[in-house]
Amino acid sequence: MHNANSRPSDPQTPPAANVKGVLRETAETLGLSVLLAFGLRTFVAEARYIPSESMLPTLEVNDRLIIDKVSYDFGNPQRGDIVVFRPPDALGQKDAFIKRLVALPGDVVEVKDGQLYINGESKPEPYIAAKPDYQYGPVTVPPDAYLVLGDNRNKSFDSHYWGFLPKDHLIGRAVFRFWPPDRLGDLN
């Protein structure tokens, strides 16, 4: 039965209060999503791409990587890590670099006769493109610094050109390649 004082409700048209509620909830969800994405990218992990051949054959031009930005807050970088960092200030470059960390603070480093030596010991490097065709060192890595080299040793603008990497320039560690799909996987 139909009451003369009531209006029939139209199920197709939500009341204005419901529309405002839906719009508010959508705006809050979008705002929270943007905030979380910004927070994750800033403090936890971010995607990066490889712009050069300095890390061949390990990383190819246009590979896409996930960079872990928190593990160094809980532990120290390790020899062999692939790291992303701000270049030393003296280089005047803004874009981040990516290289392999080969020597830690206090290590004595030398490259001679195509071989890397750390603290007088020859280090096998199955990941490099070719043996280095240069001589370097011996040098001692200072406290709070690292020595980083590209895997494409003879075509990499790295520590053997510009010196030591200050610890506070580290952004994070490359951990996973997500592009291209046929090379998807862990970088350790």
N, C-alpha and C positions, 0 to 999 in steps of 0.2 A: 504494500500500500504506500501511497505517496503522500507526504505531508505537504500542505500548501505553503508553509512557512520555510521549508528547506529547499535548497537548490540541488538539482541532481548533480552528482560529482562526475566529472569527466576523467576517466582513468588515463587518458592520453596527455593531459595537461597537469603537470605537477604544481603544487602550490608554490608561490613565490619564495616562501621560506625554505622549501626543499631545494630550489634552484640555487639560492644563496649558500646553503649548506654544502651542496655538491661543488660549487665553484670554490668555496673556501677550502674544502678538503682537497680538491685538485691542486690549488695553489700551494697549500702546505706540503703536500706530497712532492710536488715539483721542486719547491724550495729546499726541502730536506734532501732530495736526491742530488741537487746541484751542490749543496753543502757537503754531503758525504763524498761525492765524486772529487770535489776540490780537496777535501781533507785527505782522501786516499792518495791522490796524485801528489800532493805536497809532502805528505809524511810517511806513506807506506810503500807504494809501488807506482811505477809509471811506465808507459810504453815509450820506446825509443826506436829510431831506425838507424841503419848504418849508411852513412853518406860517402864513405871512401873505401879504398882497397887496403887500408893499413892493417886490417886484421885477417886478411886472407891467409890460409884457406879456411880458418875457423868460422869467420863471419864474412858473408858476401854483401856487396852493395845492395841496399834496399831490404836486407833482412830486418824483421821487426822483432824487438826483444821486450821482455818484461824486466824492469830494473827493481831489485829489492833495495829499499831505502832505509830499512830498519835494522837489519842484522848487524851492522857495524855499531849500533847503539848498545848491543849486548855482547859483542865479541870483536876481536881485532881482525883486520884483513889478513888473508893468508897468501903465501906465495902461490902463484898460479891463478888467483882470482882474476876474472875479467871485470874491470872496474870502469865506471863512468865518473867523470870528474870535470870540474871547471878548470880550464887551463891556467897555468901560472900567470899572475897578473902582468908580468913583464912581456908576455906574448901579445897582449892587447886584443885577444880574441874573446868573443862572447859565447860561441857555440861550444857545448860540452864535447869532450873527447872520450874515446873508449880505447883502452889498451889492456895488456896483461900485466899484472903486478908481479915483478920478478925478484925484487929484493926489498927486505924489511929494514927498519932502523937498526943501525949497527953492522949490517952486512957489508962485506968487502966484495965489490963487483968488478969483474973484468970480462971483456970480450976480446978474444985473441984467436987467431987461426980458425975462425968460423965457429967458435965454441963459446958458450956462456959459462963463466966460473963464478960461483958464489962461495965466499970464504975458502978459496983455494980448491974447491971441488968442482969438477966438470958436471954440469947439469944436463941431462937428456931433455930434449925439447921436441917431441914427435909432432907437435902442432904447428911448427913454423913452416913458412912457404919455402924458404931456402936458408942455408947457413949465412950468417952475417958476413958481409964482405968488407967490414970495417974493424978497426981496433978501438977499444974503449977501456979506460981505466988503467990500473986499478983505482977505484974510488970507494970511500966509505959513506954509506947512506947515513945522513944526520938523524938525530932524534926527531920524532914527529914528521917524518918524510918517508917517501917510497921511491923506488925506481920502477918505471913502467916502460914497457916496450911493446910495439905492435908485433903481431905474429908474422906479418910480412916485413921482416926486419929491415930489408934493404930499401923499402919504400914507405917507411913510416916516420912521421914527424913526432918523435917521442923523446924520452929522457936522454937518450944519447946525443940529441941535439940541444935541448933546452934545459937539462938538469933535473933536479929532484922535484917530485910532486909533494907539496905540503899536505899533511894529513887532513887539514880542515877544508881542502878542496874536493874531497871525495863526496860524490853524490850517492853512489850505491854500487851494488854488484849485479852484473847481468846474470840472470838465472835461467831464463826460458826463452826459446825462439818460438814465436807463434805464427810467423809468416816467413817464407812461403810454406804452404801445407806439407809439401813433400820433405821439408827439412825441420818440421815441428819437433821440439823436444828440449830436454834439459841441457844446459851448457856445462855442467860439471863433469 
